[in-house]
């Protein structure tokens, strides 16, 4: 299979990135070390290539109606240039994907996970039947970079006339950056303050090179994962999938009692009212061992679930995990995770594991 490459592929090679396959793309996993890059974002500022993410555009008289059917959150209250996080579900309540919805003056822009772009586009098209809308996969029109960390505003401000201090969390704007018109939002996937920039692919190359020259440290997918993990953010294919509902995954706050009859509404609202058979929890290892996805979780000697994500968390300096367990587990239960045939003690801990510099 030929791997797809982002507009920044040559930039990554020049910077000495270790490139790996990710969701059908050839992407940088790291440039120096995952821990060093992780700590850079927590303490200063890093820059990520996220051009592999998918973009789906919805226009037309019924654009809002279609978005409302597709997502569990409520887009009806959005003002122009406001951004909304939401799962998109099947009729079963299982998750198609989690995404960002940009309310722009003339359209909605859905930003979806890279590996799910084709599946998501087909799902949106299927649901669009009967609506007066035009749906386009515009992923090839965009490159995307993320500037993340407590020093992100200071690094980016000299490059734009937009007063960044006035841009609220989960808001966007059309801005001039280095003389180019871009879509700039105060969003990210790290738990830190920061921005995401969408622009034509050739513009993204120019912006990347200039921001790196100005001191933004390139960050790979390895640290992107450890950062989102510490911040308790779900990753599709781990905490979310077609068999897992947003309510089970701790995202009940995104499931709204709106008038629209959205996919999975009846099941999801029932789960919010009545509870679920499984729930997502945080876990901290009390004995040496790395809890990996799929490892079994035990409570008082009985198997009660499995790890969805687990790794060393550099900021917290501990081996941590997220996983699904039976909802009847008591806080006092003796928790163990089976690692390579041996059960290692762990304890339940609150999510997120870490709260960063995000301005909410």
ZIQUIUR-V326169 format. One record per pair of residues at least 6 apart in sequence whose ideal C-beta (glycine too) atoms are under 6 Angstrom apart, sorted by the first residue. I is the first residue (numbers start at 1). J is the second residue. D is the distance in whole Angstrom. If there is no record, write none. Layout:
# ZIQUIUR-V326169
{{I & J & D} {I & J & D}}
This chain:
# ZIQUIUR-V326169
{{3 & 21 & 6} {3 & 26 & 4} {4 & 24 & 6} {4 & 25 & 5} {5 & 26 & 5} {6 & 49 & 6} {6 & 51 & 4} {6 & 52 & 6} {7 & 51 & 6} {7 & 143 & 5} {7 & 201 & 4} {7 & 204 & 6} {7 & 205 & 5} {8 & 49 & 5} {8 & 208 & 6} {11 & 208 & 6} {12 & 28 & 5} {15 & 31 & 6} {15 & 218 & 6} {17 & 28 & 4} {17 & 31 & 5} {18 & 29 & 5} {18 & 30 & 5} {19 & 26 & 5} {19 & 28 & 6} {20 & 29 & 5} {22 & 221 & 6} {23 & 114 & 4} {23 & 115 & 3} {25 & 52 & 4} {27 & 221 & 6} {28 & 220 & 4} {29 & 220 & 5} {29 & 221 & 5} {29 & 222 & 5} {30 & 220 & 4} {30 & 222 & 5} {31 & 218 & 5} {31 & 220 & 6} {34 & 222 & 4} {34 & 223 & 5} {35 & 314 & 5} {37 & 219 & 5} {37 & 223 & 4} {38 & 223 & 4} {38 & 226 & 5} {38 & 227 & 6} {38 & 314 & 5} {40 & 46 & 5} {40 & 217 & 5} {41 & 148 & 5} {41 & 149 & 5} {41 & 190 & 6} {41 & 192 & 6} {41 & 227 & 6} {42 & 315 & 5} {44 & 149 & 5} {44 & 151 & 5} {45 & 149 & 4} {45 & 151 & 4} {45 & 152 & 5} {45 & 155 & 5} {45 & 216 & 6} {46 & 148 & 6} {46 & 149 & 6} {46 & 217 & 5} {46 & 219 & 4} {47 & 147 & 5} {47 & 211 & 6} {47 & 216 & 4} {47 & 218 & 6} {48 & 146 & 4} {48 & 219 & 5} {50 & 144 & 5} {50 & 146 & 5} {51 & 143 & 4} {51 & 144 & 5} {52 & 114 & 4} {53 & 111 & 6} {53 & 114 & 5} {53 & 144 & 6} {54 & 112 & 4} {54 & 117 & 3} {54 & 139 & 5} {55 & 111 & 6} {55 & 138 & 5} {55 & 139 & 5} {55 & 142 & 5} {56 & 110 & 4} {56 & 121 & 6} {56 & 124 & 6} {56 & 137 & 6} {57 & 107 & 6} {57 & 109 & 6} {57 & 136 & 5} {57 & 138 & 5} {58 & 66 & 6} {58 & 108 & 5} {58 & 133 & 6} {58 & 135 & 6} {59 & 107 & 4} {59 & 134 & 5} {60 & 132 & 5} {60 & 133 & 4} {60 & 134 & 5} {61 & 132 & 5} {62 & 131 & 4} {62 & 132 & 5} {62 & 133 & 5} {63 & 108 & 5} {63 & 133 & 5} {66 & 128 & 6} {66 & 131 & 5} {66 & 133 & 5} {67 & 75 & 5} {67 & 108 & 5} {68 & 75 & 6} {68 & 260 & 4} {69 & 127 & 6} {69 & 260 & 6} {69 & 262 & 5} {70 & 88 & 5} {70 & 127 & 6} {71 & 86 & 4} {71 & 88 & 5} {72 & 86 & 6} {72 & 87 & 5} {72 & 89 & 6} {72 & 246 & 6} {72 & 254 & 5} {72 & 255 & 5} {73 & 84 & 6} {73 & 86 & 4} {73 & 254 & 5} {73 & 256 & 6} {74 & 256 & 4} {74 & 258 & 5} {75 & 84 & 6} {75 & 101 & 6} {78 & 84 & 6} {78 & 103 & 4} {80 & 105 & 5} {81 & 172 & 5} {81 & 173 & 6} {82 & 103 & 5} {82 & 171 & 6} {83 & 100 & 6} {83 & 102 & 5} {83 & 170 & 4} {83 & 172 & 6} {83 & 185 & 6} {83 & 187 & 6} {84 & 101 & 4} {85 & 100 & 6} {86 & 254 & 5} {87 & 95 & 5} {87 & 98 & 5} {87 & 246 & 4} {87 & 254 & 6} {88 & 96 & 5} {88 & 97 & 5} {89 & 95 & 6} {89 & 263 & 5} {89 & 264 & 4} {90 & 96 & 6} {91 & 263 & 5} {91 & 264 & 6} {93 & 245 & 4} {93 & 264 & 4} {93 & 267 & 4} {93 & 268 & 5} {94 & 242 & 4} {94 & 243 & 5} {95 & 240 & 4} {95 & 244 & 6} {96 & 123 & 5} {97 & 112 & 5} {97 & 113 & 6} {97 & 116 & 5} {97 & 120 & 5} {97 & 236 & 6} {98 & 240 & 6} {99 & 110 & 5} {99 & 111 & 6} {99 & 112 & 5} {100 & 111 & 4} {101 & 110 & 6} {102 & 109 & 4} {102 & 172 & 6} {112 & 120 & 5} {113 & 236 & 5} {117 & 139 & 6} {121 & 137 & 5} {124 & 135 & 5} {125 & 135 & 6} {128 & 135 & 5} {142 & 198 & 5} {143 & 201 & 4} {143 & 204 & 3} {144 & 198 & 5} {145 & 197 & 5} {145 & 204 & 6} {145 & 208 & 6} {146 & 188 & 6} {146 & 196 & 5} {147 & 156 & 6} {147 & 194 & 5} {147 & 195 & 5} {148 & 188 & 5} {148 & 190 & 5} {148 & 192 & 5} {148 & 194 & 4} {149 & 192 & 5} {150 & 193 & 6} {150 & 357 & 4} {152 & 193 & 6} {152 & 194 & 4} {153 & 164 & 5} {155 & 216 & 6} {157 & 164 & 5} {159 & 177 & 5} {159 & 178 & 5} {160 & 175 & 5} {160 & 177 & 5} {161 & 176 & 6} {162 & 175 & 4} {167 & 186 & 5} {169 & 186 & 5} {169 & 359 & 5} {169 & 360 & 5} {171 & 186 & 6} {172 & 183 & 6} {172 & 185 & 4} {173 & 184 & 6} {175 & 182 & 6} {175 & 184 & 4} {180 & 203 & 5} {182 & 197 & 5} {182 & 199 & 4} {183 & 198 & 4} {184 & 195 & 6} {184 & 197 & 5} {185 & 196 & 5} {186 & 195 & 6} {187 & 196 & 5} {188 & 194 & 4} {189 & 228 & 5} {190 & 227 & 4} {191 & 231 & 3} {191 & 356 & 4} {192 & 356 & 4} {192 & 357 & 5} {193 & 357 & 4} {193 & 358 & 6} {193 & 359 & 6} {229 & 309 & 6} {230 & 313 & 5} {230 & 315 & 6} {230 & 353 & 5} {230 & 354 & 4} {231 & 352 & 5} {232 & 351 & 4} {232 & 352 & 3} {234 & 240 & 5} {234 & 249 & 6} {238 & 308 & 5} {238 & 309 & 5} {239 & 249 & 5} {239 & 308 & 5} {240 & 249 & 5} {246 & 254 & 6} {246 & 255 & 6} {247 & 255 & 6} {247 & 268 & 6} {247 & 271 & 4} {247 & 272 & 6} {247 & 276 & 6} {248 & 276 & 5} {248 & 278 & 6} {249 & 280 & 5} {250 & 280 & 5} {252 & 272 & 5} {255 & 268 & 5} {255 & 272 & 6} {276 & 327 & 6} {277 & 327 & 6} {278 & 324 & 5} {279 & 327 & 5} {280 & 324 & 6} {281 & 325 & 6} {281 & 348 & 6} {282 & 322 & 6} {282 & 349 & 4} {282 & 351 & 4} {283 & 321 & 4} {283 & 346 & 5} {284 & 318 & 6} {284 & 320 & 6} {284 & 347 & 5} {284 & 349 & 5} {285 & 319 & 4} {285 & 346 & 5} {286 & 345 & 4} {286 & 346 & 6} {286 & 347 & 6} {287 & 344 & 4} {287 & 345 & 5} {289 & 339 & 4} {289 & 344 & 4} {290 & 319 & 6} {291 & 307 & 5} {291 & 310 & 3} {291 & 321 & 4} {291 & 337 & 5} {292 & 310 & 5} {293 & 307 & 6} {293 & 308 & 6} {294 & 306 & 6} {295 & 307 & 4} {295 & 337 & 5} {295 & 338 & 6} {296 & 303 & 5} {296 & 306 & 6} {296 & 338 & 4} {297 & 304 & 6} {297 & 305 & 4} {297 & 306 & 6} {297 & 323 & 5} {297 & 325 & 6} {297 & 337 & 6} {298 & 336 & 4} {299 & 329 & 5} {299 & 333 & 4} {299 & 335 & 6} {300 & 333 & 5} {300 & 334 & 5} {304 & 325 & 5} {304 & 326 & 5} {304 & 329 & 6} {305 & 323 & 6} {305 & 324 & 5} {305 & 325 & 4} {306 & 323 & 6} {307 & 321 & 5} {307 & 323 & 4} {308 & 322 & 5} {308 & 323 & 5} {309 & 322 & 5} {310 & 321 & 4} {312 & 319 & 5} {313 & 320 & 5} {313 & 353 & 6} {315 & 354 & 5} {316 & 353 & 5} {316 & 354 & 6} {320 & 353 & 6} {335 & 346 & 5} {335 & 347 & 6} {336 & 343 & 4} {336 & 345 & 6} {337 & 344 & 6} {337 & 346 & 5}}
